[in-house]
Amino acid sequence: MKDTHTMWRPSLCLCIVGVLLVCTLRHGWAEEKPTSRPTRASKERPQTRQGAPKQRAPLLFEASTRERKKPTLSAGSDEVEQKRLSTYSQDQTSDLLRAVPGLHISQHTGRGKAHQFFARGFDAVHGSELELRVQGIPINERSNIHGQGYADIGFLLPTAVQRLRYRMGPFSGHQGDFAITGTLEFDLGLTQRGLSITGSLGSFWQKQLALAWGPRGQDTETFVVAQFGESDGFGSGRSWREARTLAQYQFRWRKLTIRLLAGAHVSDFESAGVLREIDFERGNIDFYDVQREGLGGRSSRVLGQLHVTWKTYKQSMTWMLYVMGRSLRLKENFTGYLLYPQGDTFEQRHDFVQTGGQMVYKRNGYLFGRRQQLEAGVEYRLDGIEQAQHRLTDAGQRHTTEIDSSIQSMSLASWLTARMRLSRWFRWQLSTRLTLLDLNVEDRAPSFVGQPTRSGSGLHIAPRTMLRFRISRAWKIFASYGLGFRSVQARSLQDDGAFPLQEAHHAELGARFVLKNRLYTSLSLFGVYTAQELVFDHASATNIYTGAGLRLGGELNLRLKLFVKGLWLDASVTYSDGRLVKDNSPVPYSTRLLVRGGLVYRWQSRDRFWAVMSSIRGNVIGPRPLPFGLESDTIVQLQFVTRVDIGPVFVRIDINNLLNQQWKDGQFVYSSAFDPSNRTQQLPLLHYTAGQPMRLLVSVGLRVF
């Protein structure tokens, strides 16, 4: 990061331009006003005819009352409403992420652990290059002991996700830490009203009970949901148990909207660990075997949020405060007895309390006869972290302490965004984000060598811009650029107080063609330059730096309404080529090709008493480059979902891995020695974690009132 200060000059120039534009717009707003304003009466909902019976719509087709967002200025950004999300599996919230083009997720070594994300050629591991937010709350955990940017969304319930927003690329001012490939944000709400009870039974003795309550007459943002579940898993060492609940209350008073959110989650899970492919090929182990018993962990979380919005026709102000407590316990072993004769099993402990807040001001005005908008925001975050890592014997006794640290992380960010309509065809968004980050770490491990107390701080300026040119009502062209960043693991700080942020330049050129209610298609060409690539080393269980990287790729997305009533086709293709700048070699574990396609059918009776939904989707994940010139296997999977609503009752069937293929959820290359009698240095070999075989989940729900 020695070149950081040299990048400030163009950034400062862009900031100055932005400030001048803001001042110009602000000066012109007072003189130019709209010719007409919507009256209060025009905003009121139409009244139902007297005497007309109210039809109770099936859960599947109830619509959200939340106002839709304004058109995006990026070809790779969009949002998915609950109606379309309901056509995906509802077992985990991560299943909903299959609606995001170019994003692949996996969850090897146990349910309860954070997922692994692959997007735009990045192996973002558990979130190191992908920002996740829940109604503005940042979920990525700084300096997590298991992985930088660790983002666990297991506390969310699929039924409570009202909208999923995805923004590929760091092109907006409010996108913060880890938003290198983009940002995923969940809006919470329950579209169904009344009380519903759902029971589920599935393969591997999976049992779930879910409750959902949305008071009638209240906003969809007011709800209570809870879910309890357990499963024996698809083999030894794969069982899990979890409980999660979310409650939210929203009320309006004049120009104020106040929302309160509370949630809790706890999960216990086992892990089968990794297996060597050569052992399976020789017939020494079964494909779904377990490396050793006793691996797994426990994860828990509590959170609370206060969200206040004051809104008028010209301006709005939003305040958000939150607090979150988190605990993670993990036991894993990647290398057997390679490092220690007593055993390489490590036990990780990570506890933190995160507090923060956000304030956003927006003002609308008219300049040159066209509506413009200014946005200014401030964001604060404070993390207090306690973490430790011990090595265990086969009997579970600690024999080595590798990590014992206390970490304080503080960040203060502000951004300024101008959204300008320069003509009826041309829109321009200019943003600048300033981030102040301060890290302090105290290492207490006996084996630690160096200065036990270290710190790092710095100020970062990130310019971002998006352009949109409208050719016609259907055709739009986009160009975007943004400087993204990620914070470093606090324990990696040196004594020199180096700058604790790493930059990534992201550019995108795209086009979108939309025929309302018939066709949606978009094409994006992107390039990402990272100052440092992060690759997880399983032998040391740490991330290592491999130098600068460059990714070039493209993404095609299609949604088409077919000629059969209620039948839709959706498909996407993403290709990316990631290379290390120093030797032009492939970036290890980076994704190259992701293809998705599916058919969705919906039908409902005229009185909406009956409703049917069915979908079948396929995924193809091409081979990924592995170390030492190897490649991973190609993955092909099919998922099937169907649901039938009859009045207050519904039946839903989810089938994953419809072809019941033996597939490898994760593949890695490193050295290991699982035989304690032979600890000699082994050559790097292929290791894998088994993917889940075909799984059937049947759910029956009843709306009580």
N, C-alpha and C positions, 0 to 999 in steps of 0.2 A: 504493500500500500504506500510505498514511498512516492508514487506519482499522484497521490490524491490531491495535493494542493495545486498541482498544475491543471487539474480538471475544474477548479473553481472559476477560472476566468470565463470560459464560455457559459458556465452555469450562472455566474453573477450577471453576465450580459443578458441572458434570458430572463432572469429575475427582474432586472431593470425594465426590460421591455414589458413584462407582465404588469409591473406596478404602474407604468405609464398608461397602459391600456385601461387598467382599473380606474385610474384617476380620470381619464377621458370619459369612460362610461359613466362613472359616478356623477360627473359634472352635467352630463346630458340627460340624466334620468329625471331630474326635477321638472324640466320643461316639457318633455314629451310623455303623454299619458295615453292610455288606450281610449278609443272612442266610446267604448261601452264596457261595462262590467257585469258579470253575471250576478243577478239578484239572488237574494236568499231563497226566494220562492222557486227559482229555476233549479236550485240545487236539491230541492226536496224530491224524494222518491215518489213515483206515481202511486196513488192509492188503489187498493184492490176494490173491485166492484162490490157493492153491498149485496149480500146474499149469495155471492159466488163462493163455493167451497174451496178451501185451500188444499191443494194437492201436496202430499208429502213426497218429496223427491227421494229416490234412492241415494245412499251415501255417495255413490260413485259420481253422481252428476251434479251435486251441489256446488255452486260457484262461490268464489271468494268475493267479498265486498271491498277488499282493499284496492286502492287506486293503483293502476298500473304505472310503471315507471316510464319516463320519457325515452324516446328512441336513443339507442346507443350510438356512439361515434367510433366504434371499433368493429371490424368484421368478425373477430373472434370472441365477441362478447354477446351474451343473451341471457334470458331467464327462462325457467321452466316452471309452469304453474302446477298446482296440486293435481289437476285433472290428468295431465300427462304423466306426472310422477306416479300416479296410482296404477299405471300400466306396467310398472317394474316391480320386482320382488320387494316385499315389505318386511322381510326377516330382520335386516339390519339397515340403519340409515345409510351405510356405505353402498347398499344396493342402488340407491337413488342416484349415485354419482355416475352410473352407467348412462345417464341422460346427457352427460357432458361430452361433447365430441372430443376425441383425441386424448381422453383421460382413461387410464387403466389402473385398477386397484387390486391389491392382493393382501392376504392376511395369513402369512405362514407362521408357524410355531405357536399357534394357539389363539382362539377367540377370547378377547379381552385385552389383547395387545393392540396398539395403534396400527392402522393399516399402512401399507406401503403404496406410494403414489408414483405413477409414471405419466409424465405430460411433456409434450413438445421435445422429445428426445432426452428428457431428464429422468434419471432414477432419483426421485426426490426423497427416497427412503421413507421416513415417517413424517416428512413435511419440511425438509431443509430448504427446498426451493418453491414451495407452494403455500401461500397464505390461506388460512381458514379462519372464518369469523362466524359467530352466531349473533345476529342482530347487533353487530358492531363490536362484540367482545372478541378480542384476539385469542385464538385457541392454541396456536403454536407456542411451545414452551422453550424459552431461552435456557441454554446450558443444561438441558435435560441429560441425565447421566446415560440414558440409552441412545440418545441421538439428538443432535442439534435441530431445533424446530419441531420436536415431537408433538404431533397433533392427533389427539384421541377424540373421536366424535361418538364413542360408544354410549355416552350419556344422552344422546338425542334419540327420540322415538320417531320412526318414519311417519306415523300418522299425524304428528305435530308439525311437520315441515310443510308450510303453506306455499313456499316459493324458494327455489334454488337459483341464485344468481351466480353466473360465472363470468369472469373477466380475464381472458387470456392476455398476458403481458402486463407490465407495471405502467399503464398509461394514464391513470387517474391519480390525483393528488392525495386522496385518502388511503391509497394502498401503501402499506408500511413494510415492516420487517418480513423477510422471506418471500415477498411477492415478486419473484424472479420469473417464473413461468406464468404466474397469474394469481387470482384470488377467487376462492369459493366462499359464498356467504349464504347462510340459511336464515330465512324469515320464518318465524314460528306462528302458527295459528291452526285452528281446527275448523274446517269448513262444515263438518256435520254438527247439527244442533241436537241437544238432548243427551241422554245417557245411553251408551252402548257397551256391551260386554262381548269380548271375543275370546274364544278358546281355540288353541292350535295343538295339533298332534302330528308328528312327522317322523321321518327316518331317524335311526340311531336314538330312538326313544326321546325325541325332542318334545318338550311340553312347555306351553306358554299360556299365560292368562293376561289379558289386557283390558283395561278400563279406560274409557274416554267420556268426558262430560263437557259439553258446551252449553251453557245456559241459554235458553231461547230468549230472543230479544236483545242479546248482547252482541258486541262485535265478535268477529271470528277470532280476534286476538285474545279473547277471554276463554280459558279452557283449563282443564285438569286432565292429565293422562298419566297412566302408570302401567308398567309391564313387569312381569315376573316370569323367568324361564330357566330351563336347565336341559342338559343333554348329556348322554354318555359319550358322544363323539363317535367319529367313524374309525374307531380303533383304540387300542390302548394308549393312554397318555393324552387324550384329547377331550376329556369331559370339561364342562363349564357350567356355571350358575351365575345368574345376574339378576339384579333388580334396579329399576330406574323409574324416576318420576319427574314430571315437569308440571308446574302450575303457573299460570299467567293471568293477570287481571288488568283490563284496560277500561278506563272511563274518560269521558269528555266533559269539560266544563268551559263553556264559552269558546275561547280560542285556544284553550289548553287541552292537550291529550296526554294523559299520564298512564304509564304502563309499568307494572311490577312483575318481575319474573323470579322464580325460585326453582331450584332443581337439585336432585341428589342421585347418585349412581354408585353401585358397588358391584364388582365382578370378581369371581374366583375362577381360575382356569388352569388346565394342565397343558403342557407342551411336549410334543413327541420329539422335538429336537431335529437335527439334521442327520442324514444318512449318506454314506458314500455309495456312489453309483456302481463302483466296481464290486462292492460287496453284494449288491442286488443282482448284478449280472452273473456273478459266480454262484448264485443261489444260497448264499450264506444268510440272507435276511429276506423277509417278505417286503413287498412294495410299501405297505402301510405299517411297517414295523416301528418300534420305538427305540431310540438310542439308549435311553436309561430312564428309569422311573424317578419321580420326585421333581421333575422340572415343571415350570409354570410360574404363576404369580397371582397377585391380587392388585386390583386397581379400584380407586374410589375417588369421588369428587362431590363437592357441594358448591353451589354458586347462587348468587343473588344479584339482581340488576334493577336499577331505577332509570326509567326513560321518560323524559318530559319534552313535549313539543309544543311550541307556541307558533301559530301560523295565521297569517293574514294573506290577503290577495297579493301584496307586494313583497312580503318578506316572511321569513320563518327563522326560528331559533330552536335548536335541539340540544338538550343536556342529557348526558348518559353517565351514570356511575355504576361500578360493579365491584364485586369482591368474589374471589374464587379460591377454594382450598383444594389441594390435590395431594394424593398419596399413591405411590407406585412401588410394588415389590416384584422383582423378577429373579428367577433362577434359570440359567441357561448354560449350555456347554457346547461349544462349536468344535473344539480341538481334542477332546478326550483326555489324554495324558501327555500331550506334546510339550507343554510348558512346565508342568510340575509333576513329580512322581506321585504326590498325594491326590492328584486329580485337578482338572482345569475348570470344574464347575464354578461359576461365579454367581454371587448373590448381590443384586443391586437394590439400593434403597434410595428413593427420591421423594422428598416432601417439600412443598412450597405453598406460600400464600401470595396470591397475586391481587393487587388492587389497581384500579385505574379509572379513567374517566375521559370523556370526550365532549367538546362543545363545537357545534357547527352553526354558522350563520349564513343564510342565503337571502339574497335580495334580487328581486326581479324589477326590471325597468325597460324603458324604450329608448333606443338610440337609432337615428336614421330611419325611424318608422318601423323598426323591428325589435322584437322582444329579446332582451339580453339577460344574463344572470351572472351574479358574482357569488362565490362561495369562499368562506374563510373558516378554517377549522383549527382546533388545538386538541392534542391528545397527550395524555399522561399515563405512564405505566410504571409500577414498582413491583419487583419480584424479590421475595426473600426465600432462599433455597438452602436446604440441608440435604446432602447426598453422601453415599458411601458405597464402596464396592469391596467385597471380600471373596477370597477363594475358599472353596469348601472341599473337604474330603468326601469319599463315598459314604461315610457315616454321617455327613452333615455338619462336621466340626470345622470351624474357621481355622485356616492355617496361614493365610497371608492377607494383609490389608493393603489394597492397592490405591484406594481413594477414600478420603475422609475430608470433606470440604464444606465450607460455608460460603455462599455467594450472594451478593447484593447486585441487582441489576435495576437501573433507573433510566428511563427514556422520556424525553419531552420532544414532541413533534408539532409542527404547524404547517399548514398548507394554504395556498391561495390559488383559486381556480376561476378563470373567466370563460364562460360559455357564450360564444358570440355567433349571431346570425348575420353574416356579412351581406348576404343576398338570399333570394328565395332558393338558390341552388347550393350555396356554400355555407358550411358551418365550421367553426374553429374552436377548439378547446385548448387552453393553455394553462398548465399547472406547474407549480413549484412547491416542493416539499422540503422542509428543513428538519433534520433529526439530530438531536443531541443525545448521545448514548454514553453512559458511564457504567463500567463494570468493576467490581471489587471481589477478589477471591482470597480465601485463607485456606491453605492446604495443611492438614494435620496428620496425614498418613506417615508412618515411620519410614517407609521406603522412598518418600518423595525427596528428590534432590533439586536444590535451587532455593530461590527466595520464596518462603511460604506465603507471604502477603504480597499480592500484586494487584495492579489496577490498570485500566485503560479507558480512555475517553476520547471523544472527538465530535466534531460537528460536520454533518454531511448535507449537501445540497443536491437535490435530485430534480432536474428539469424534465417535464413530460408534456407531450402535445399530441393532439388527435385532430385530423382533418376529415371532413366528409363533403363529397361533391355529389349532388343529386342530378343524374342524367335525365331521369324521368320518374314517374310515380313508382315504378317498379325497380329501376336500376339505381344503385348507389355505389360509389367508390370511396374507399377509406385508405388513409395513410396515418400511421401512428409510430411514435418513438417514446421510449421511457428509460430512465436510468433506475434500475432496481438494485436492491441490496439485501444482504443477510448479515446478521450479527454473528460473531465467532463464539465458539465455546469458551467460557470464561477461564477454564483450567488451561487452555492453550496460550494464554497471555504470557508474554515474556517480561523480563524485568525492565525493558526499555519503554513500557507503556505504549506499545504500538496501537495504531488506529484500529478499533474493534469492529470494523465493518468491511465487507467485501462487496465489490460492485459487479453489476452485470448490465450490459447494454442490450436492449431488446427493441427490434424494429419489426413492423408489420405492414404489408401492403395487401389490400383485399377488396373484394366486391361482393355485393349482395343483390339478389333478385327475389322479389316477393310479389306473389299474386294472392291477395287476401283470401283466406279460407280455402286455398287450393294448393299453393306451391311456395316453398321456402328453400332457397339454396344460397350458399355462401362459399367463397373461396378465399383462403388466406395463405400468403407466402410470408414466412418469418425467418429472422436471423437473430441469434443470441450469442453474444460474446461475454464470457465470464472471466474475471481476473484469476479465479482459483476454482478448480474442480475438486469436489469432495467425493471420495470413494471409500465405502465402508470396508475395512479390513477385518475379516472374521477371526483371523489368528490372534490379533491383539484386541478385538472387540472395540475398535476406535475408528474414527474417520481420519483419513490421510489426505493430504493435498498433493495433487498431481500436476499443477500448473494451469495455465490458461487454456480455455476450451472455446470452440466455435461450433455452433449448430445452425444448419440451414435446412429448411423443410417447408412443407405445405400441407394444407388441410382443406378437404372438400366435405361439405355438409349438405344433406338433402332431406327434406320432408315433403311428401307428395300425397295429395288426396286422390285416390284411385277412383275408377268409374263405378265401382260398387259402393253403394251408400254405406257410410260408416267405416270404410276400409282405408287405412293410411299406411304408407311406406315411409320408413326413415332409415337413413344410411349415412355413414361417414367414413372417410379414409384419411389417415394421417401418416405422413412419412417424414422422417427427420434423420439427418446424417450428422452425428456428433464426432468431432475430431479434437485431439490434443494439439495445440499449436506447436509445441516444441518438436514433435516428430511426425505429425500428421497421422498418428495411430488412432483407432477408434476409442472413444470414451468408454471404459468398462461399464457394463450393466445398463447402458443407455438404450432406450427403446428406439426402434427404427420404423416398424410398420404396425399400425393398428387399424383394423377394418371392422366395421360394425354394420349390421343390417337387420331389419325387422319389419314385421307386419303387425298392425294393430287394428282390431275390429271392435266397434261399439254399436250397440243397438238398444233402443228402449221403446216401450209402448207409448202410445199417445198420452195416456193418463199417467205415465211415468211410474206405474206400479211394478212393471217388469223392467229389468235392465240386464244386459249381458256385455261383458268385456272379455276379449281374449287377445293375447299377444304372444308371438314367438320371435325370438331374437337370437342372432348368432354373433360371436366374437372370434376374431382371428388376431392373435398376437404373434408377430413374426419373430424370428430368431434375434436374440440380443448378443452383442459382442461381449465375451468374457475374457478374463486375463489369459495370457499365454496363447493367444490366437484361437481360442475355442469359441463356440457359439452355443447358446441355449436352444432348447427344443422349440418348435412352433406349437402354439396352443390353439386349439379349435374347440369352442364350446357353444352349446345351445341352451337357452332358457325358455320356459313356457309358463305363462300365467293366465289364469282364467278366473272370472268372478261372475256370479249370478246373484242378482238382487230380486227378492220377492217381498214387496212391502217392507216390513221392518226387519226381515231376515236376509242374511247374505251368506253365501258359501264361496270360499276362495281356495284355489289350488295353485301352489307354486312348485315348480320342478326346476332345479338347477342341474347342470351337467346332464342334459337330457339323453345324450349318447352313452353315458356311463363310462367315459374314457378314463384311463389311468394317465393323469397329467401331473406335471411338476409345478407347484405353485411358485417355488423359488429354486434357482440353480446358482451355485457359487463355486469358485475355484480357489483352493488354498490347501495348506498342509495340515494333516491331523494324524493322531495316533490313538485309536480307540482301544487298542490292546495294551493293558498295563504292563504286560511282560515284554513288549517290544516298543520301547520309547525312542528308538533311533529316528533321526530326522527323515521324514517321509517326503516324497515328491509331491508337488501340488496336484490334487486330484479334484474331479467333479464331485460336488455334494448337492443334495436336493432335499426339499421338503415336499411331502406328498400333498397334492390337491384333493379336495373333497370329492368322493364319488357321487353318483346320482343321489339327489336328496329330494324327497317329497314332503311337502308341508301342507296340511289341510287345515283351514281355519273356518270356523262357524261363528257368525256374529249375530247379535240380537240388539235392536234398538228398543230399549225399554220404554222411553217416553221422549 
